[in-house]
């Protein structure tokens, strides 16, 4: 078989297989060549690619486990990224190895050159540290500069939140450590991460001392974080990543552009967001039109609504506001049909969008937003 120089290797395909019977290594290699023949055309014929030195020596490690044979396959290639992934996908179509039914799955495709780049980067960091204090002017690579910024990450508060320079009056709040690292790479140092979607007490306290800019992902999760933070902390401005993008994957220019487009909280609220208390009050008014509420029930209704917010659940309540059942919005129709036969809910509170199907299912059960018989559907 043709060999490929280690210098020429670009990618390594790592695959695993299982077979229902006893096999030997030649059976596996024969299946790779034989059962992919003609799948991808003459240019990507594995046998020919190996003759040309574009695919290296295929290594197979196998082990017999009772009546089964399991193992690993390693295929080095000098092909480009797209051609290598095509070879990997073709290998997964193999259904028999030798006389046995089998299944092959690609575990990963490794960029072999990446390990060399990692070594270069780590070595460059050490070399740079060794020349600190030198009067000579040396040009440092961009990656090494970035690594220094990442190394400068500090910890803040009892929760040890990842952060940059916290000495200024204006602080940017992001979701996690990866977001902090990306902002530091972009040259934005006044940043702190929440370490998740739950708002830490340190950020709450920080809102009373500094001017906070909340910077979130451009998806539904980002909106939920905004909602949670605004309900629990003082924030001056809000910045949002482009639709479908996360803060950690933005390029430097995109980070700066999003921060320039940050809008005051009041303007964001005018565009459709209302804090939990305001939503709860409007809910209270809607229910009061149909059911007489005591002060105790009003407070209870607010608490029920706050707890359900963001869960995408439908709460079924009786006329005393006691919870009968909490059901998923996705399985709303079937669950409601089953529950109404056993119990008699009077109020449904839905967190999320009331679709045509939900509305239809609710109306069939006697619920609507203005039902005459005190049965309310509220979203």
C-alpha positions as CSV (number, residue, x, y, z in Angstrom):
1,X,0.0,0.0,0.0
2,X,1.1,3.5,-0.7
3,X,2.5,5.5,2.2
4,X,1.9,9.2,2.9
5,X,4.6,11.4,4.4
6,X,3.8,12.5,8.0
7,X,4.6,16.1,6.8
8,X,1.9,15.8,4.1
9,X,-0.9,14.6,6.4
10,X,-3.7,17.2,6.8
11,X,-6.5,15.2,8.5
12,X,-7.0,12.0,10.4
13,X,-10.4,10.2,10.1
14,X,-11.2,8.4,13.4
15,X,-14.0,5.8,13.1
16,X,-15.4,3.0,15.3
17,X,-17.2,-0.1,14.2
18,X,-19.2,-3.1,15.6
19,X,-19.7,-6.4,13.7
20,X,-22.0,-9.3,14.6
21,X,-19.3,-12.0,14.3
22,X,-15.6,-12.7,14.2
23,X,-13.4,-10.5,11.9
24,X,-9.8,-9.9,11.0
25,X,-8.1,-6.7,10.0
26,X,-8.0,-7.6,6.2
27,X,-11.8,-8.0,6.3
28,X,-12.2,-4.4,7.6
29,X,-9.7,-2.9,5.0
30,X,-11.3,-4.9,2.2
31,X,-14.7,-3.6,3.1
32,X,-13.5,0.0,3.1
33,X,-12.1,-0.3,-0.4
34,X,-14.8,-2.6,-1.9
35,X,-18.0,-1.1,-0.5
36,X,-17.1,2.5,-1.2
37,X,-16.1,1.7,-4.8
38,X,-18.1,3.8,-7.3
39,X,-19.9,5.9,-4.6
40,X,-18.0,9.2,-5.1
41,X,-16.7,8.9,-8.7
42,X,-13.3,8.1,-10.0
43,X,-11.6,11.2,-8.5
44,X,-12.4,10.0,-4.9
45,X,-11.9,6.3,-5.4
46,X,-10.2,5.2,-2.1
47,X,-8.0,2.6,-3.8
48,X,-6.8,5.1,-6.4
49,X,-6.3,7.8,-3.8
50,X,-4.0,5.5,-1.8
51,X,-2.0,4.7,-4.9
52,X,-1.5,8.4,-5.5
53,X,-0.4,8.9,-1.9
54,X,-3.5,11.1,-0.9
55,X,-4.7,8.5,1.6
56,X,-2.1,6.9,3.9
57,X,-1.8,3.5,5.5
58,X,-5.1,2.6,7.1
59,X,-4.7,1.3,10.7
60,X,-7.3,-1.0,12.3
61,X,-7.5,-2.0,15.9
62,X,-10.1,-4.6,16.8
63,X,-11.1,-6.7,19.8
64,X,-13.5,-9.7,20.0
65,X,-16.2,-9.4,22.7
66,X,-18.1,-12.6,22.8
67,X,-19.7,-13.1,19.4
68,X,-19.2,-9.4,18.5
69,X,-16.1,-7.7,17.1
70,X,-15.5,-4.0,17.9
71,X,-12.7,-1.8,16.9
72,X,-11.3,1.5,15.7
73,X,-10.2,2.7,12.2
74,X,-7.7,5.4,11.6
75,X,-7.3,6.9,8.0
76,X,-4.7,9.6,7.3
77,X,-5.4,11.9,4.3
78,X,-3.7,14.7,2.4
79,X,-7.1,15.7,0.9
80,X,-8.8,19.0,1.5
81,X,-11.5,19.4,4.2
82,X,-14.5,18.8,2.0
83,X,-13.0,15.7,0.3
84,X,-12.0,14.2,3.6
85,X,-15.5,14.7,5.0
86,X,-16.9,13.0,1.9
87,X,-14.7,10.0,2.4
88,X,-15.8,9.9,6.1
89,X,-19.5,10.0,5.1
90,X,-19.0,7.3,2.5
91,X,-17.4,5.0,5.1
92,X,-20.5,5.2,7.3
93,X,-22.6,3.6,4.5
94,X,-20.8,0.3,4.9
95,X,-23.3,-2.3,6.3
96,X,-21.2,-5.5,6.1
97,X,-17.7,-6.4,6.9
98,X,-16.6,-9.8,5.6
99,X,-19.6,-12.1,6.3
100,X,-20.9,-10.1,9.2
101,X,-23.5,-7.3,9.5
102,X,-21.8,-4.3,10.9
103,X,-22.0,-0.6,11.5
104,X,-19.3,2.1,11.1
105,X,-19.5,5.5,12.7
106,X,-17.2,8.5,12.3
107,X,-16.1,9.6,15.8
108,X,-14.2,12.7,14.6
109,X,-12.0,14.1,11.9
110,X,-8.9,15.6,13.4
111,X,-6.9,18.4,11.9
112,X,-3.4,17.0,12.4
113,X,-1.9,20.4,11.7
114,X,-3.9,21.8,14.6
115,X,-1.7,20.0,17.2
116,X,1.4,21.6,15.6
117,X,-0.2,25.0,15.8
118,X,-1.1,24.4,19.5
119,X,2.5,23.5,20.2
120,X,3.7,26.6,18.4
121,X,1.4,28.8,20.3
122,X,2.3,27.4,23.7
123,X,6.0,27.5,22.9
124,X,5.6,31.1,21.7
125,X,4.0,32.1,25.1
126,X,7.0,30.7,27.0
127,X,9.5,32.4,24.7
128,X,7.7,35.7,25.1
129,X,7.8,35.4,28.9
130,X,11.5,34.7,28.7
131,X,12.1,38.0,26.8
132,X,10.0,40.2,29.1
133,X,12.1,43.2,30.1
134,X,14.2,43.1,27.0
135,X,14.9,46.4,25.4
136,X,14.8,44.8,21.9
137,X,11.7,45.5,19.8
138,X,10.2,42.2,18.6
139,X,7.1,41.6,16.5
140,X,4.7,39.3,18.4
141,X,2.1,37.3,16.5
142,X,-1.6,38.1,16.9
143,X,-2.4,34.7,18.6
144,X,0.3,35.3,21.2
145,X,-1.2,38.7,22.0
146,X,-4.6,37.2,22.4
147,X,-3.2,34.5,24.7
148,X,-1.9,37.2,27.0
149,X,-5.3,38.9,27.1
150,X,-6.9,35.5,28.0
151,X,-4.3,34.9,30.7
152,X,-5.3,38.3,32.2
153,X,-8.8,37.0,33.1
154,X,-9.5,37.8,36.8
155,X,-12.1,36.7,39.3
156,X,-14.7,38.9,40.9
157,X,-17.0,38.5,44.0
158,X,-17.8,35.5,46.1
159,X,-18.9,33.5,43.0
160,X,-15.4,34.1,41.4
161,X,-17.0,35.4,38.2
162,X,-14.6,35.7,35.2
163,X,-13.8,39.3,34.4
164,X,-11.4,41.8,32.9
165,X,-10.6,45.3,34.2
166,X,-13.3,46.3,36.8
167,X,-11.9,49.6,37.8
168,X,-14.0,51.7,35.4
169,X,-17.5,53.0,35.9
170,X,-19.0,51.3,32.9
171,X,-19.1,47.5,32.9
172,X,-20.3,45.1,30.2
173,X,-22.1,42.0,31.5
174,X,-22.1,38.8,29.4
175,X,-23.3,35.3,30.0
176,X,-20.1,33.2,30.4
177,X,-16.4,32.8,30.4
178,X,-16.2,32.2,26.6
179,X,-18.0,35.5,26.0
180,X,-15.5,37.3,28.4
181,X,-12.6,35.8,26.5
182,X,-14.0,36.9,23.1
183,X,-14.5,40.5,24.3
184,X,-10.9,40.6,25.7
185,X,-9.7,39.4,22.3
186,X,-11.6,42.3,20.7
187,X,-9.8,44.7,23.1
188,X,-12.9,45.2,25.4
189,X,-11.5,44.8,28.9
190,X,-14.3,46.2,31.1
191,X,-16.3,42.9,31.0
192,X,-17.7,40.4,33.5
193,X,-19.5,37.0,33.0
194,X,-22.5,35.7,34.9
195,X,-21.3,32.1,34.6
196,X,-24.7,31.0,33.3
197,X,-28.2,32.4,32.9
198,X,-28.8,32.8,36.7
199,X,-28.0,36.2,37.9
200,X,-25.3,36.2,40.6
201,X,-25.6,38.4,43.7
202,X,-22.3,40.1,42.8
203,X,-23.9,41.4,39.6
204,X,-26.9,42.7,41.5
205,X,-24.6,44.6,43.8
206,X,-22.5,45.8,40.9
207,X,-25.6,47.4,39.3
208,X,-26.0,49.7,42.3
209,X,-22.3,50.9,42.0
210,X,-21.6,50.8,38.3
211,X,-23.3,51.5,35.0
212,X,-24.1,48.1,33.5
213,X,-24.4,47.2,29.8
214,X,-26.0,43.8,29.3
215,X,-24.6,42.0,26.1
216,X,-26.5,38.9,25.2
217,X,-26.8,36.3,22.4
218,X,-29.2,37.0,19.5
219,X,-31.6,34.1,20.3
220,X,-34.5,33.3,22.6
221,X,-32.0,32.4,25.4
222,X,-30.6,35.9,25.2
223,X,-34.1,37.4,25.6
224,X,-34.7,35.3,28.6
225,X,-31.5,36.5,30.2
226,X,-32.5,40.1,29.5
227,X,-35.8,39.4,31.2
228,X,-34.2,37.8,34.2
229,X,-31.5,40.5,34.7
230,X,-33.9,43.4,34.3
231,X,-36.2,41.9,36.9
232,X,-33.4,41.6,39.4
233,X,-30.7,44.2,38.7
234,X,-30.2,47.8,37.6
235,X,-29.0,48.0,34.0
236,X,-28.4,51.1,31.9
237,X,-28.1,49.7,28.3
238,X,-28.8,46.5,26.4
239,X,-26.7,45.2,23.5
240,X,-27.8,42.1,21.5
241,X,-25.8,40.0,19.0
242,X,-27.1,39.6,15.5
243,X,-30.0,37.1,15.1
244,X,-28.8,33.5,15.5
245,X,-25.3,34.5,16.7
246,X,-23.7,34.1,20.1
247,X,-21.4,36.7,21.7
248,X,-18.6,34.2,21.9
249,X,-18.5,33.6,18.1
250,X,-18.5,37.3,17.0
251,X,-15.5,38.8,15.3
252,X,-13.8,41.8,16.8
253,X,-15.6,44.3,14.5
254,X,-19.0,42.7,15.2
255,X,-18.4,43.0,19.0
256,X,-17.6,46.7,18.7
257,X,-20.6,47.3,16.4
258,X,-23.0,45.6,18.7
259,X,-21.8,47.6,21.7
260,X,-22.1,50.9,19.7
261,X,-25.8,49.9,18.9
262,X,-26.6,49.3,22.6
263,X,-29.9,50.9,23.5
264,X,-31.2,52.3,26.8
265,X,-33.4,50.0,28.9
266,X,-36.3,52.3,28.6
267,X,-36.2,52.1,24.8
268,X,-36.0,48.3,24.9
269,X,-39.0,48.2,27.2
270,X,-41.0,50.4,24.7
271,X,-40.4,47.8,22.1
272,X,-42.5,45.2,23.8
273,X,-40.8,43.9,27.0
274,X,-42.5,44.4,30.3
275,X,-41.1,43.4,33.7
276,X,-42.7,40.5,35.6
277,X,-44.6,42.8,37.9
278,X,-46.3,44.7,35.1
279,X,-47.3,41.5,33.3
280,X,-48.7,40.1,36.5
281,X,-50.7,43.3,37.1
282,X,-52.2,43.1,33.6
283,X,-53.0,39.5,34.2
284,X,-54.7,40.4,37.5
285,X,-56.9,42.9,35.6
286,X,-57.9,40.3,33.0
287,X,-58.9,37.8,35.6
288,X,-60.7,40.4,37.8
289,X,-63.2,41.0,35.0
290,X,-64.5,37.5,35.3
291,X,-63.7,36.4,38.8
292,X,-63.9,38.5,42.0
293,X,-60.5,38.6,43.5
294,X,-59.6,39.3,47.1
295,X,-56.3,41.0,47.9
296,X,-54.9,37.6,48.9
297,X,-55.9,36.1,45.6
298,X,-54.4,39.0,43.6
299,X,-51.0,38.4,45.3
300,X,-51.3,34.7,44.7
301,X,-52.1,35.2,41.0
302,X,-49.0,37.4,40.6
303,X,-46.8,34.8,42.3
304,X,-48.2,32.0,40.1
305,X,-47.5,34.0,36.9
306,X,-44.0,34.9,37.9
307,X,-43.1,31.3,38.7
308,X,-44.4,30.1,35.4
309,X,-42.7,32.8,33.3
310,X,-40.1,31.4,30.8
311,X,-41.1,27.7,31.4
312,X,-43.3,27.3,28.3
313,X,-45.9,25.6,30.4
314,X,-49.7,25.8,30.6
315,X,-51.1,26.1,34.2
316,X,-54.6,24.8,34.8
317,X,-56.2,26.4,37.9
318,X,-59.5,26.2,39.7
319,X,-61.6,29.2,40.6
320,X,-59.7,29.5,43.9
321,X,-56.4,29.7,41.9
322,X,-55.2,26.3,43.1
323,X,-53.0,24.5,40.6
324,X,-54.7,21.4,39.1
325,X,-52.0,20.6,36.6
326,X,-48.9,22.0,34.8
327,X,-48.6,20.7,31.3
328,X,-46.3,21.2,28.4
329,X,-47.5,23.7,25.7
330,X,-46.4,21.2,23.0
331,X,-48.8,18.5,24.3
332,X,-51.5,20.9,25.3
333,X,-54.5,19.5,23.4
334,X,-54.2,15.9,24.4
335,X,-53.4,16.7,28.0
336,X,-56.3,19.1,28.4
337,X,-58.7,16.6,26.9
338,X,-57.6,14.0,29.5
339,X,-57.6,16.3,32.5
340,X,-61.0,18.0,31.9
341,X,-62.7,14.5,32.1
342,X,-61.3,14.0,35.6
343,X,-61.2,17.6,37.0
344,X,-62.7,20.9,36.1
345,X,-60.2,23.7,35.5
346,X,-61.6,27.2,35.4
347,X,-58.4,29.2,34.3
348,X,-55.6,28.4,32.0
349,X,-52.4,30.5,32.1
350,X,-50.0,29.9,29.1
351,X,-46.4,31.0,29.0
352,X,-45.6,31.4,25.3
353,X,-47.4,32.1,22.0
354,X,-51.0,30.9,21.8
355,X,-51.1,29.1,18.4
356,X,-54.2,28.3,16.4
357,X,-54.1,24.7,17.6
358,X,-53.9,25.7,21.2
359,X,-56.7,28.2,20.8
360,X,-58.9,25.6,19.0
361,X,-58.2,23.0,21.7
362,X,-59.0,25.5,24.4
363,X,-62.2,26.7,22.8
364,X,-63.4,23.1,22.3
365,X,-63.0,22.7,26.1
366,X,-65.0,25.8,26.7
367,X,-62.2,28.3,27.3
368,X,-61.5,31.6,25.6
369,X,-60.1,35.0,26.4
370,X,-63.6,36.4,26.9
371,X,-65.7,33.3,27.8
372,X,-69.1,34.0,29.4
373,X,-68.9,31.1,31.8
374,X,-65.9,32.3,33.8
375,X,-63.5,29.9,32.0
376,X,-60.5,32.0,31.0
377,X,-57.5,31.4,28.6
378,X,-54.7,33.9,29.3
379,X,-51.3,34.1,27.8
